[in-house]
Amino acid sequence: MGRFLLKHWPMVGLGLLLAVVAAYLIGAKWVGRGAALLDDVVSREGIQLNEIHYTQDDPERGLRWILDAESVRFSRDQRFVHFSRFLLTVEPKEGAWVKLKGDEGDYSRDTGEIEIRGAIKGETGDGYRLLTEHLLIDEGKKTVRTDAPVQLEGPFFSVEGKGLFFDLNQERVQILSEVTTHIR
């Protein structure tokens, strides 16, 4: 064996070197392939979380919002959020809190709009309740609107109708059509 190594050591050394290089290259291909697969999954689907509690404070706007949801999916760039079976609580620095519960919703950071759908139940800290199937909340304009049927109840009245426009700046609510009002 010793004579064989002495006589053929350059070939054995070259063979070992080739084996090490081949093993390194094969390992690098597998690592690269795994990272590419993970990158493909994240880029197509974004990130999905289940049973979440998410809080965002916005001192510039003077509000804090809290989202509890069965599932939330963030786009890869986190500019779009989809949530299912949720409770959204908005707590302004001044004024009453608002809670909205529903089946699903979407939030776009680009437009600042929150669209919520499905059996929406809303309530405020000062005793108002809202029922509808769809709401579009525009954070920038501070408005809430829908074309769906709505029921709005306060301490001394109840209003039913179709469509709603709520200007948060002026604290003015309009039921747009087919209005029925009951004063207590």
MARSETI-847080 format. One record per residue (C-alpha): x, z, y; residue in three letters. Coordinates in steps of 0.25 Angstrom, whole numbers, plus 5000, padded with zeros to 4 digits. Example, Ala and Ser with C-alpha at 12.3 -4.5 7.8 and 13.67 -1.06 7.14 Angstrom:
2
504950314982Ala 505550294996Ser 
REM end
This chain:
184
500050005000Met 501150035009Gly 501849905007Arg 500549835009Phe 500349905023Leu 501849875027Leu 501649725023Lys 500249705029His 500149805040Trp 499949705051Pro 498749645044Met 498149785040Val 498349825055Gly 497649695060Leu 496549715050Gly 496249865054Leu 496349815069Leu 495249715066Leu 494349815058Ala 494449905070Val 494149795080Val 492949745072Ala 492349885070Ala 492449905085Tyr 491749775088Leu 490649795078Ile 490449935084Gly 490349885098Ala 489349775094Lys 488449885088Trp 488549975100Val 488249865109Gly 487049815101Arg 486449955101Gly 486549965117Ala 485949825118Ala 484749865110Leu 484549995118Leu 484649915131Asp 483649815126Asp 482649925123Val 482749995136Val 482749875144Ser 481449825138Arg 480649955136Glu 481250045146Gly 481250195142Ile 480050265136Gln 479850415136Leu 478750495130Asn 478150625134Glu 478750625148Ile 478750715160His 479350645172Tyr 479450695187Thr 479850625199Gln 480050695212Asp 480050605225Asp 480450685237Pro 480350565246Glu 478950545243Arg 478550685242Gly 478050685228Leu 478350715214Arg 477750645202Trp 477650695187Ile 477350605175Leu 476950655162Asp 476750545152Ala 476650515137Glu 477650405138Ser 478450335150Val 479250205149Arg 480250185160Phe 480750035162Ser 482250025161Arg 482450025176Asp 481450135177Gln 480750065188Arg 479450065179Phe 478750175172Val 477650165162His 476950295158Phe 475850335148Ser 474850445147Arg 475350515159Phe 475050625169Leu 475650585183Leu 475750705193Thr 476050675208Val 476450795216Glu 476650755231Pro 477450855240Lys 476150865248Glu 474750855243Gly 474050875230Ala 474650825216Trp 474050715208Val 473950705193Lys 473650565186Leu 473450555171Lys 473250425164Gly 473650335152Asp 474750255158Glu 475550215170Gly 476650135177Asp 477550165188Tyr 478450065195Ser 479550115204Arg 479649985211Asp 478249985216Thr 478050135216Gly 476750115209Glu 476150195198Ile 475050135190Glu 474250225180Ile 473150185171Arg 472150235160Gly 471250355162Ala 471850415174Ile 471550555179Lys 472050605192Gly 471950735199Glu 472550795211Thr 472950935215Gly 471850945226Asp 470650915216Gly 470450765215Tyr 470250695201Arg 470350545199Leu 469950455186Leu 470350305185Thr 470950205175Glu 472050155185His 472850195197Leu 474050125205Leu 474850225213Ile 475750165224Asp 476850265227Glu 477350195239Gly 475950175246Lys 475450305241Lys 474150245235Thr 473350255223Val 472350145219Arg 471550085207Thr 470449985205Asp 469950065193Ala 468650155193Pro 469050295198Val 468450435199Gln 468950525210Leu 468450675210Glu 468750775221Gly 468350915224Pro 467050875231Phe 466750725226Phe 466950625215Ser 467050475217Val 467050355207Glu 467350215210Gly 468150095207Lys 469550085213Gly 470350185221Leu 471350185233Phe 472050315236Phe 473050315248Asp 473950435246Leu 474450435261Asn 473150445267Gln 472450525256Glu 471350425255Arg 470550385243Val 469650265241Gln 468750225230Ile 468650075231Leu 467350035225Ser 466050075217Glu 466150215223Val 465250335219Thr 465550465225Thr 464950605222His 465150725232Ile 465050865227Arg 
REM end
